[in-house]
């Protein structure tokens, strides 16, 4: 008996998912052939933006020829299907090839919508859909300074990220009043805009482009309906998608009023034996523009072809979590006030730039929707409450409020989820599936991914999947591993031990010794921090620079307008008149905003990238050093005036603060560290809110540890009393190095202590009584760290090649002349956004 023949038109992510579903258990019963108009087999379009940060086409590939050959799948590349002949059950390609079928699956996907703007078809105008598109954008980027994305939705912001990675001055032009208008409410959209603009990307909303003509200062000029314009060298259109239904339409399949191939719950079209799946399919008058619903359709179509009519497509959840231009964003359910009687809880932290809104039903018992920007940790719990129609806790606000303890959650625990809860919507992996996989022997995320494919699609479920995995392992009596990421089967603490014992000095050596792959945005900065903590090497060395974040890369904190702050060290808050004069002269010459900080030093704001080396050369010549305000390191040692001047002082707090700051300056750690030294118990230096707090007594010094200010203040614990300066210094050496050894990534000392078994009593045993017999090691490690100290800015300005990095554009020495300022209280401030836009428009039209 001959095999039934299945033809799959389209080999994108959804077409490939269908093939995978057929291969799973019935490939022997079918002959399968797939056609792709592209030159390569299916690849991950969700991760396309990584193409601009180093991933190759091979890295993005979802399959290869060997996999298809091994499973008996035939494929044809570079040949588009142009005709469907239902009467003879055949497809005809552009090359003239005719292929018969028993079952036909149309998975033609979608195409980018390009607004009908005169001039939209010029050489450097692109869409953002395929790897070929990205390669064309890459070529344009090499001859461009300015880039514009038309469209402020999900794909538009991804395209904006591509332009940023190419080093272009980047603009987002959006017709709607806000970014991501479909997924976000007004508050979420406003914060997303603010965070993106803080990264230097300029956002233009409510702009309708009327034409694209030749520019004066750039290659093109985009004229807008309101009379304003914008000049650019390259344009990416990402204004939405349309179903790729031309083939089906010409063949006579039923098409929706606004496009899309009409399908039923079995993904069947209006013609027998013909199915449609993915973004070309219209179900219940709805096109699903995410990959997860397409995957569900693929599974349903495959099941129906095999004779299983029980699996049906009944719609899909459109919730999403992603990172756009480095900003965490999530949207769940209905967020635009369409649900009658719905009420909402809103948490808006303008300082930390976090926005959360929880919309609940009129009776307060169910989730209607949620918007999360800046902090999306609650996404997994909120989504499960929504998907499983679970009742909310008595006070739903706790689901979005800052948790009682960092690293803890006031939300839903995974144990409360039903077994039917879908953890990974891309591959329809339930909690029960994960439990079964763990029972069958899966003990790691890599094994779980291989077994269930959970977290291998969009990746949005990875945190929740890991929580379920760990919970199930713990219930079965397994030790739960806290691997730092998929590239290292070790926790941060274990990596610290490997690096210090083997004396590893680079990330590549760490990978070679105990890792795999190329690394990621989680493990690279973590390893970079560990290397800096132990070897204190120059962070801008060629082999270390890829591990640094935005601030460390340019040795300065980026501000909201894309400029940087300059923060020289002022140890203990003590400064000579001569140095004060130098700071004033520099601030005046470069027109910098000056501010005395709570850390008792002077910050200078508003320096452009190209000005940083010029400013620091003047400061270093005057005897200043970097204050490491940009690093996860010692920031300041705050002090009161102490016994030198104060009539209540019993200790020289200033002198001791300067001694400590000069000793520990440059020490890198899991998170920033702050000290305080008070000359008496009146505590004017607020030492008990610091990571290390020191208070003078008539018998010596009291040492407090693990205090914290900020969003969740914590009073420091007393570690030891009446210490000499030498004793306190030894204990501080041990304390800091023990923290560096054992803390998690980005964990403050306060949270580290709270999570430490035995708490402050155990810490005393380790630091004071040397319970672990490592005190000498810790002191030696700190001594080596101190010995290797260097002022990173001094090293940088003495290296002509490093100084070249401090320019605005990759292929040009031009500077950014579009920054807008106002004068207030005799100093320069960034202009408010509305005013800045008005200023820029005036400047552009003059």
C-alpha positions in Angstrom: 0.0 0.0 0.0 1.4 3.3 -1.0 1.9 6.1 1.5 -0.4 9.1 1.6 1.4 12.2 0.4 1.4 15.4 2.3 2.6 18.7 0.7 3.5 21.5 3.0 3.6 24.9 1.3 6.0 27.0 3.4 8.8 26.0 5.7 8.8 28.7 8.3 8.5 28.0 12.1 4.9 26.8 11.9 5.4 24.7 8.7 8.4 23.0 10.4 6.4 22.5 13.6 3.8 20.6 11.5 6.5 18.4 10.0 7.9 17.8 13.5 4.4 16.7 14.6 4.1 14.3 11.7 7.5 12.9 12.3 6.8 12.2 16.0 4.9 9.0 15.6 3.5 8.6 12.1 6.1 9.5 9.6 6.3 6.0 8.4 2.7 6.3 7.2 3.2 9.4 5.1 5.4 10.8 2.3 6.0 14.5 3.2 7.5 17.2 1.0 7.8 20.9 1.9 8.4 23.9 -0.4 10.2 27.1 0.7 10.7 30.2 -1.4 13.7 31.1 0.7 17.2 29.6 0.3 17.3 28.0 3.7 15.2 25.7 5.9 13.2 26.9 8.9 14.8 29.2 11.3 13.8 31.1 14.5 12.2 34.4 13.5 11.4 35.2 17.1 15.2 35.5 17.8 16.0 37.4 14.6 17.4 40.4 16.5 20.3 38.3 17.8 21.6 38.2 14.2 22.9 41.7 14.9 24.6 40.7 18.2 26.7 37.9 16.8 24.4 34.9 16.0 24.7 33.4 12.5 22.0 32.0 10.3 23.2 28.5 11.4 22.7 29.5 15.1 19.1 30.5 14.3 18.3 27.3 12.3 15.5 25.1 13.7 16.5 22.1 11.5 18.9 21.0 8.8 19.0 18.8 5.8 20.3 15.8 7.7 17.4 15.9 10.1 14.9 15.9 7.2 16.8 13.2 5.3 17.0 11.0 8.4 13.2 11.2 8.9 12.3 10.8 5.2 11.2 14.4 4.7 11.7 15.8 1.2 12.3 19.5 0.8 12.6 22.0 -2.1 14.3 25.4 -1.5 14.2 28.6 -3.7 11.1 27.5 -5.4 7.8 29.2 -4.7 4.5 27.5 -5.1 2.5 29.7 -7.4 -0.6 27.7 -8.2 -3.0 25.2 -6.4 -4.9 22.8 -8.5 -7.6 21.4 -6.3 -9.3 19.4 -9.1 -6.2 17.4 -9.8 -4.8 17.7 -6.2 -1.6 19.2 -7.4 0.7 22.2 -6.6 2.7 24.0 -9.3 5.9 26.0 -8.5 7.5 28.9 -10.1 10.1 26.6 -11.8 7.3 24.5 -13.3 7.5 21.6 -10.9 4.2 19.8 -10.4 3.7 17.8 -7.2 0.6 15.8 -6.4 -0.9 15.5 -2.9 -3.4 13.6 -0.8 -3.3 16.2 2.0 -2.2 19.9 1.5 -1.1 22.1 4.3 -0.8 25.8 3.6 1.7 27.5 5.9 2.6 30.6 3.9 2.7 32.8 7.0 2.5 36.6 6.6 4.3 39.5 4.9 5.3 42.9 6.3 2.8 45.7 5.7 4.6 48.6 4.0 2.4 51.8 4.1 1.7 53.2 0.6 4.1 56.1 1.0 5.7 57.6 -2.2 9.4 56.7 -2.1 9.0 53.6 0.0 10.8 51.4 -2.6 14.2 53.1 -2.6 17.5 51.3 -2.2 17.9 51.7 1.6 14.3 51.1 2.5 13.8 47.7 4.1 11.4 45.3 5.8 12.3 43.2 8.9 11.1 39.6 8.2 13.8 37.3 6.9 17.5 36.7 7.3 17.9 38.1 3.7 16.2 41.3 5.0 18.6 41.5 7.9 21.6 41.0 5.6 20.4 43.9 3.5 19.9 46.1 6.6 23.4 45.2 7.7 24.8 46.4 4.3 22.9 49.6 4.6 24.1 50.2 8.1 27.7 50.3 7.0 27.1 53.4 5.0 24.6 55.1 7.3 24.6 57.3 10.4 20.9 57.6 11.1 18.2 54.9 11.0 14.4 55.1 11.3 11.9 52.3 12.0 8.3 52.9 10.9 6.2 51.1 13.4 6.3 51.0 17.2 4.9 47.6 17.8 6.7 44.4 18.8 8.5 43.9 15.6 9.2 47.6 15.2 11.0 47.8 18.5 13.0 44.6 17.6 14.0 46.4 14.4 15.0 49.4 16.5 17.2 47.2 18.5 18.9 46.1 15.3 19.7 49.7 14.4 21.1 50.4 17.8 23.3 47.3 17.6 24.6 48.7 14.2 25.7 51.9 16.0 23.2 54.1 14.2 21.3 57.1 15.7 18.0 55.4 16.0 14.4 56.8 15.7 11.0 55.0 16.1 8.1 56.6 14.1 4.7 55.4 15.2 1.3 56.4 13.9 -0.5 55.6 17.2 -0.3 57.8 20.3 1.9 55.3 22.1 4.3 52.3 21.6 2.9 48.8 21.6 -0.6 50.2 21.5 -2.2 46.7 21.2 -0.4 45.2 24.2 0.1 48.1 26.6 -2.2 50.6 28.3 -1.4 54.3 28.5 0.8 54.0 31.6 2.8 51.1 30.4 3.3 52.7 27.0 4.5 55.9 28.6 7.1 54.1 30.7 8.3 52.0 27.8 8.8 55.2 25.8 10.7 56.8 28.7 13.0 53.8 29.2 13.7 53.5 25.4 14.4 57.2 25.1 16.7 57.0 28.1 18.7 54.5 26.0 19.2 57.2 23.4 16.5 56.1 20.9 14.2 58.9 19.8 10.5 58.1 19.7 8.0 60.0 17.5 4.4 59.1 18.1 1.3 60.3 16.2 3.3 60.7 13.0 1.9 59.8 9.6 4.6 59.8 6.9 3.3 61.3 3.6 6.4 60.9 1.4 10.1 60.0 1.4 12.3 62.3 -0.6 16.0 63.2 -0.9 17.4 64.7 2.3 19.8 67.6 2.9 21.9 66.2 5.8 21.0 62.5 5.3 20.1 60.2 2.4 16.4 60.6 2.8 13.9 63.0 4.3 10.6 61.7 5.7 7.8 64.3 5.5 5.0 64.0 8.1 1.3 65.0 7.8 1.7 67.6 10.6 4.3 69.5 8.6 7.4 68.2 10.5 10.0 66.0 9.0 12.9 63.7 9.9 16.1 63.0 8.0 17.6 59.5 7.8 20.0 57.3 5.9 18.1 54.0 6.1 14.4 53.1 6.8 12.9 49.9 8.1 9.2 49.3 7.7 7.7 47.3 10.5 4.2 48.6 10.7 2.4 45.2 11.2 1.8 42.1 9.1 -0.7 40.8 6.7 -1.7 37.2 6.0 0.1 35.7 3.0 -3.1 34.5 1.3 -2.6 35.5 -2.3 -1.9 31.9 -3.4 -5.0 30.6 -1.6 -7.1 33.5 -2.8 -6.2 32.9 -6.5 -7.1 29.2 -6.0 -10.5 29.9 -4.7 -10.2 29.1 -1.0 -12.6 31.0 1.3 -10.8 34.2 2.5 -11.9 36.5 5.3 -13.2 40.0 4.6 -9.9 41.5 5.7 -7.7 38.7 4.5 -6.7 35.3 5.9 -7.6 31.7 4.9 -10.8 30.7 6.8 -10.3 27.6 8.9 -12.4 25.5 11.3 -11.4 24.0 14.6 -9.6 21.2 12.8 -7.6 23.8 10.8 -9.4 22.7 7.6 -10.2 25.2 4.9 -13.2 25.4 2.6 -11.7 22.7 0.3 -11.5 19.1 1.4 -8.1 17.8 2.4 -6.6 21.3 2.5 -5.5 22.8 5.8 -4.1 26.2 6.7 -2.0 27.0 9.8 -0.1 30.0 11.2 -0.3 33.6 10.3 -2.0 32.9 7.0 -5.0 31.3 8.7 -8.1 33.1 9.9 -9.9 31.4 12.8 -13.2 32.9 14.1 -12.3 36.1 12.2 -9.0 36.3 14.0 -5.4 36.2 12.8 -2.9 35.1 15.4 0.4 37.0 15.0 2.4 35.0 17.6 4.2 31.7 17.1 2.6 29.8 19.9 -0.9 29.7 18.4 0.7 28.7 15.1 2.3 25.8 16.8 -1.0 24.7 18.3 -2.6 24.8 14.8 0.2 22.7 13.5 -0.4 20.0 16.1 -4.1 20.1 15.5 -3.8 19.8 11.7 -1.3 16.9 12.1 -3.6 15.1 14.6 -6.6 15.5 12.2 -4.6 14.1 9.3 -3.7 11.1 11.4 -7.5 10.6 12.2 -7.6 12.2 15.6 -10.5 14.7 15.6 -10.5 15.2 19.4 -7.7 17.7 19.3 -9.1 21.0 18.2 -8.0 24.6 17.9 -10.2 26.7 20.0 -8.3 30.0 20.0 -5.2 30.9 21.9 -4.0 33.2 24.6 -2.1 36.2 23.2 -0.2 37.1 26.4 3.4 37.8 25.8 6.6 38.5 27.7 9.7 39.8 26.0 12.7 42.1 26.2 12.6 45.1 23.8 15.7 47.3 23.5 16.8 45.8 26.8 13.4 46.7 28.5 11.3 43.9 30.1 7.7 44.1 28.9 4.7 41.8 29.5 1.0 41.9 28.7 -1.7 39.5 29.7 -5.3 39.3 28.7 -7.5 42.4 28.1 -5.8 45.7 29.1 -7.9 48.4 27.4 -10.9 48.6 29.6 -13.4 46.7 27.5 -14.5 44.4 30.3 -17.6 45.8 32.0 -17.1 46.6 35.6 -13.4 45.7 35.7 -11.3 47.4 38.3 -7.5 47.8 38.5 -4.6 48.0 40.9 -1.6 50.1 39.7 1.9 50.2 41.0 4.0 53.0 39.4 7.6 53.6 40.6 9.0 56.5 38.6 12.4 56.3 40.4 13.1 52.6 39.6 11.1 52.9 36.4 8.7 50.1 37.1 5.0 50.0 36.0 2.5 47.3 36.9 -1.2 47.2 36.4 -3.5 44.4 37.4 -7.0 44.4 36.0 -9.5 42.3 37.9 -13.2 41.3 37.4 -16.0 43.4 39.0 -16.2 41.0 41.9 -12.4 41.1 42.4 -12.1 37.3 42.1 -10.5 36.8 38.7 -7.7 38.3 36.6 -8.9 40.2 33.5 -5.5 41.4 32.4 -2.1 42.8 33.4 0.6 45.1 32.1 4.2 44.9 33.4 7.0 47.2 32.3 10.5 47.2 33.8 9.8 44.2 36.2 8.1 41.2 34.8 8.9 38.7 37.5 5.2 38.3 38.3 4.3 37.3 34.7 4.4 33.6 35.2 2.2 33.6 38.3 -0.3 36.1 36.8 -0.5 34.2 33.5 -1.3 30.9 35.3 -4.0 32.6 37.4 -5.6 33.8 34.2 -5.2 30.7 32.0 -6.5 28.4 34.8 -9.3 30.7 35.9 -8.0 30.6 39.4 -9.3 32.7 42.2 -7.2 35.7 43.3 -5.9 36.0 46.9 -7.8 38.1 49.4 -5.7 41.2 48.6 -4.8 41.0 44.8 -2.5 44.0 45.1 0.2 41.8 46.7 0.7 40.2 43.3 2.2 43.4 41.8 3.6 45.2 44.9 7.3 44.9 45.7 7.9 41.6 47.6 8.5 41.5 51.3 12.0 40.2 50.6 14.1 40.4 47.5 14.2 37.1 45.7 10.8 36.2 47.3 7.4 36.4 45.7 4.1 37.5 47.1 2.5 35.8 44.1 1.5 32.3 43.3 3.6 29.3 44.2 4.0 26.6 41.5 2.7 24.0 44.0 -0.7 25.7 43.8 -0.9 25.2 40.0 -3.2 22.4 38.7 -1.5 19.7 36.7 -3.4 20.9 33.6 -1.7 24.3 33.8 0.1 25.1 30.5 3.6 26.1 31.4 5.0 26.4 27.8 2.4 27.6 25.3 4.7 27.3 22.3 4.9 23.5 22.7 1.8 23.0 24.9 3.8 21.6 27.8 1.7 21.3 31.0 2.8 21.0 34.6 1.8 17.3 34.4 4.2 16.9 31.4 7.0 18.3 33.4 6.2 16.1 36.4 6.2 13.1 34.1 9.6 14.1 32.6 11.1 14.6 36.1 9.8 11.2 37.2 11.3 9.7 34.0 14.8 11.1 34.9 15.0 14.8 33.9 17.0 16.6 36.5 18.1 19.7 34.7 16.7 22.4 32.4 18.7 21.1 29.5 17.3 17.6 29.9 13.8 19.1 30.4 14.1 21.1 27.1 15.3 18.0 25.3 12.5 15.9 26.6 9.5 18.3 26.4 10.9 21.2 24.4 9.6 23.6 27.1 11.4 27.0 26.9 12.9 26.3 23.5 10.4 28.5 21.6 10.1 32.1 22.6 11.7 31.4 26.0 9.1 33.4 28.0 8.3 30.4 30.2 11.9 29.5 31.2 11.7 30.9 34.8 8.3 29.2 35.5 9.5 25.9 33.9 12.6 26.0 36.1 10.4 26.6 39.2 8.2 23.6 38.4 11.3 21.5 37.7 12.9 22.4 41.0 9.7 21.9 42.9 9.3 18.4 41.5 12.9 17.5 42.1 12.6 18.7 45.7 9.5 16.6 46.3 11.3 13.5 45.0 14.3 14.2 47.3 16.7 15.4 44.7 19.2 18.2 45.4 18.1 21.2 43.4 20.8 22.7 41.3 21.0 26.5 40.9 22.7 26.6 37.6 23.6 30.2 36.5 22.3 29.6 33.0 22.2 26.9 30.2 25.8 27.5 29.4 27.1 26.6 32.9 25.9 23.7 35.0 27.1 25.6 38.1 25.8 28.2 40.4 27.6 31.5 40.8 29.2 30.3 44.0 30.5 27.2 42.2 31.9 29.3 39.3 33.7 31.5 41.8 35.4 28.5 43.2 36.4 27.2 39.8 37.8 30.6 38.7 39.7 31.3 41.9 41.2 27.8 42.3 42.1 27.4 38.6 43.2 31.0 38.4 41.1 31.5 35.2 41.5 35.0 33.8 39.1 35.2 30.8 35.5 34.2 29.9 36.7 32.0 27.0 38.9 30.0 29.5 35.9 29.6 31.8 33.8 28.3 28.9 36.6 25.9 27.9 37.0 24.7 31.4 33.4 24.2 32.6 30.9 25.6 30.1 29.5 25.2 26.7 28.2 27.3 23.8 29.0 31.0 23.4 27.5 32.5 26.6 24.6 34.8 27.1 23.4 38.1 28.8 23.2 36.2 32.1 26.5 34.4 32.4 28.7 37.0 30.7 28.3 39.8 33.2 28.2 37.3 36.1 31.6 35.9 35.0 32.9 39.3 34.3 32.1 40.4 37.8 33.8 37.3 39.3 36.9 37.9 37.2 37.0 41.5 38.3 36.5 40.6 41.9 39.5 38.2 42.0 42.0 39.6 39.5 40.9 43.3 39.4 42.1 43.5 35.8 41.3 46.4 33.4 37.7 45.9 32.4 38.1 47.3 28.9 40.8 44.8 27.9 39.8 43.3 24.6 39.1 39.9 26.1 37.0 41.4 28.9 35.0 44.2 27.3 32.3 41.9 25.9 31.4 41.0 29.5 30.6 44.6 30.6 27.2 46.4 30.6 26.4 49.8 29.1 27.8 51.8 32.1 31.0 49.8 32.5 31.7 49.9 28.7 32.0 53.7 28.8 33.1 54.0 32.5 30.1 56.2 33.3 26.5 56.1 34.2 24.2 56.7 31.1 21.6 59.3 31.9 18.0 59.8 30.5 19.1 61.9 27.6 21.9 59.6 26.5 24.7 61.7 28.1 26.9 60.4 31.0 27.7 61.4 34.5 31.3 62.0 35.6 31.9 61.0 39.3 35.5 61.4 40.6 36.3 59.8 43.9 36.2 62.0 47.0 37.3 59.7 49.7 35.4 60.1 52.9 33.8 63.3 51.5 37.0 65.2 52.2 38.3 67.5 49.4 40.8 70.3 49.2 39.9 73.8 47.9 42.2 73.3 45.0 40.4 70.2 43.8 37.0 71.9 44.4 38.2 74.7 42.0 39.2 72.1 39.4 35.7 70.5 39.5 34.2 73.9 39.1 36.4 74.7 36.2 35.7 71.5 34.4 31.9 71.8 35.0 32.0 75.3 33.7 34.1 74.5 30.6 31.8 71.6 29.6 28.6 73.1 30.9 27.9 70.2 33.2 25.2 70.1 35.9 26.8 69.7 39.3 25.2 68.0 42.4 26.4 67.2 45.8 25.3 63.6 46.5 24.2 61.7 49.5 27.5 59.8 49.2 29.4 63.0 49.9 30.9 63.6 46.6 30.2 65.8 43.5 28.6 64.4 40.5 28.8 66.1 37.1 26.0 65.4 34.7 25.5 65.9 30.9 28.8 64.9 29.4 28.6 63.6 25.9 30.4 60.4 24.9 33.2 62.2 23.1 33.8 64.6 26.0 34.4 61.8 28.6 38.1 61.3 27.8 38.7 65.1 27.6 37.1 65.6 31.0 38.8 62.8 32.7 42.2 63.8 31.4 41.8 67.2 33.2 40.5 65.5 36.4 43.3 62.9 36.5 45.9 65.6 35.9 44.5 67.3 39.0 44.9 64.2 41.1 41.4 62.7 40.9 40.5 59.0 40.3 37.4 57.3 39.1 34.7 57.0 41.7 33.4 53.7 40.2 29.9 55.1 40.3 29.2 52.9 37.2 30.4 49.6 38.6 29.1 46.9 40.9 31.8 47.8 43.4 32.5 50.0 46.4 30.8 53.3 45.8 31.4 55.6 48.8 32.4 55.6 52.4 30.2 58.2 54.0 31.5 59.9 57.2 30.5 62.5 59.7 33.1 65.1 60.7 34.1 63.0 63.7 36.4 63.9 66.6 38.5 66.2 64.4 35.9 69.0 64.8 32.8 67.7 66.5 32.6 68.2 70.3 30.6 64.9 70.6 33.0 62.8 68.4 34.9 60.0 70.1 36.6 58.7 66.9 38.3 60.1 63.8 35.5 59.0 61.4 36.8 61.1 58.5 40.4 59.7 58.7 39.2 56.1 59.1 36.6 56.5 56.3 39.4 57.8 53.9 41.6 54.9 54.9 38.8 52.3 54.2 37.8 53.9 50.9 41.3 54.0 49.6 41.8 50.4 50.7 38.6 49.0 49.0 38.2 51.3 46.1 37.8 49.4 42.9 36.8 46.1 44.6 34.1 44.5 42.3 31.4 42.5 43.9 28.0 40.9 43.1 26.3 44.2 43.7 27.2 47.8 44.7 28.6 48.3 48.2 28.3 51.3 50.5 30.1 52.0 53.7 29.4 54.5 56.5 31.6 55.7 59.4 30.2 57.6 62.3 32.3 59.3 65.0 29.8 58.6 67.8 26.5 56.9 68.5 24.6 60.0 67.2 25.1 58.3 63.8 25.3 61.3 61.5 26.8 59.1 58.7 23.8 56.8 58.9 26.2 53.8 59.1 23.6 51.3 60.1 21.9 51.6 56.7 25.0 50.6 54.9 26.6 47.3 53.7 29.4 48.0 56.2 28.7 50.4 59.0 31.2 51.5 61.5 30.5 53.5 64.7 33.1 54.9 67.1 32.8 54.1 70.8 35.1 55.0 73.7 36.6 51.5 73.4 37.1 51.3 69.7 34.8 50.7 66.8 31.5 48.7 66.4 31.0 47.0 63.1 27.6 46.6 61.5 26.9 44.6 58.3 24.3 44.0 55.7 22.2 47.2 56.0 20.4 48.7 53.1 18.5 51.8 52.1 16.6 52.2 48.9 13.2 50.6 48.1 13.4 48.1 50.9 15.4 49.5 53.9 17.1 47.1 56.2 18.8 47.9 59.5 22.3 46.5 59.7 23.2 43.7 62.2 26.0 44.2 64.7 28.9 41.8 63.8 31.4 42.8 66.5 32.0 45.5 69.1 34.9 47.6 70.4 37.3 46.7 67.6 40.7 48.2 66.9 41.3 49.6 63.4 43.4 46.6 62.5 40.8 44.1 63.7 38.0 45.9 61.9 40.1 46.0 58.7 40.7 42.2 58.9 37.0 41.5 59.5 36.1 43.7 56.6 38.5 41.9 54.3 37.0 38.6 55.3 33.4 39.8 55.1 33.7 41.3 51.6 35.5 38.3 50.1 33.1 35.9 51.8 30.2 37.9 50.2 32.0 37.8 46.8 32.5 34.1 47.1 29.0 33.1 48.1 26.4 35.7 47.0 24.2 35.2 44.0 24.3 37.5 40.9 23.1 41.0 41.7 22.3 40.1 45.3 22.8 42.9 47.9 24.4 42.0 51.2 21.1 42.5 53.0 19.4 39.8 50.9 22.5 37.6 51.0 22.3 37.6 54.8 18.6 37.0 54.9 19.0 33.9 52.7 22.0 32.6 54.7 21.2 29.6 56.8 22.1 30.5 60.4 21.9 34.3 59.6 24.1 36.7 61.5 25.2 34.1 64.1 26.6 31.9 61.3 28.3 34.9 59.7 29.9 35.8 63.0 31.3 32.2 63.3 32.8 32.4 59.8 34.2 36.0 60.0 35.3 36.2 63.6 35.8 32.6 64.8 37.0 31.3 61.4 34.6 28.3 61.5 35.4 27.3 57.9 39.1 27.8 58.3 39.3 30.1 55.4 40.1 33.5 57.1 43.7 33.5 55.8 42.5 32.7 52.3 40.0 35.5 52.3 42.5 38.0 53.6 45.1 36.9 51.0 42.5 37.3 48.2 41.6 40.8 49.3 45.3 41.7 49.5 45.8 40.5 45.9 42.7 42.4 44.8 44.0 45.6 46.4 47.5 45.1 44.9 46.0 45.0 41.4 44.0 48.3 41.7 44.2 50.8 38.9 42.2 53.8 38.0 40.3 52.6 35.0 40.0 56.1 33.5 43.8 56.7 33.9 44.5 53.5 32.0 42.0 54.4 29.4 43.2 57.9 28.5 46.8 56.6 28.3 45.7 54.2 25.5 45.0 55.9 22.2 43.1 52.9 20.8 40.7 52.8 23.8 40.1 56.5 23.5 38.9 55.9 19.9 35.9 54.0 21.3 34.4 57.2 22.8 32.7 58.6 19.8 29.0 58.7 18.8 29.1 57.0 15.4 31.1 54.0 14.2 32.3 55.5 11.0 32.3 59.2 11.8 33.7 61.7 14.3 30.4 63.7 14.3 28.8 64.5 17.6 25.2 64.5 18.8 23.9 68.0 18.2 20.2 67.2 18.8 20.3 67.3 22.6 17.9 69.9 24.1 18.4 71.7 27.4 16.8 74.4 29.5 18.3 76.6 32.2 16.9 76.3 35.7 18.4 77.5 39.0 21.5 78.7 37.0 22.3 75.2 35.6 21.6 73.2 32.5 18.9 70.5 32.6 17.5 68.2 30.0 14.5 69.7 28.4 11.1 68.0 29.3 10.2 65.7 26.4 7.4 67.8 24.9 9.6 70.9 25.0 12.5 69.0 23.6 10.5 67.8 20.7 9.4 71.3 20.0 12.9 72.6 20.2 14.1 69.9 17.8 11.4 70.6 15.3 12.3 74.3 15.3 15.9 73.5 14.8 15.1 71.1 11.9 12.9 73.7 10.2 15.3 76.6 10.4 
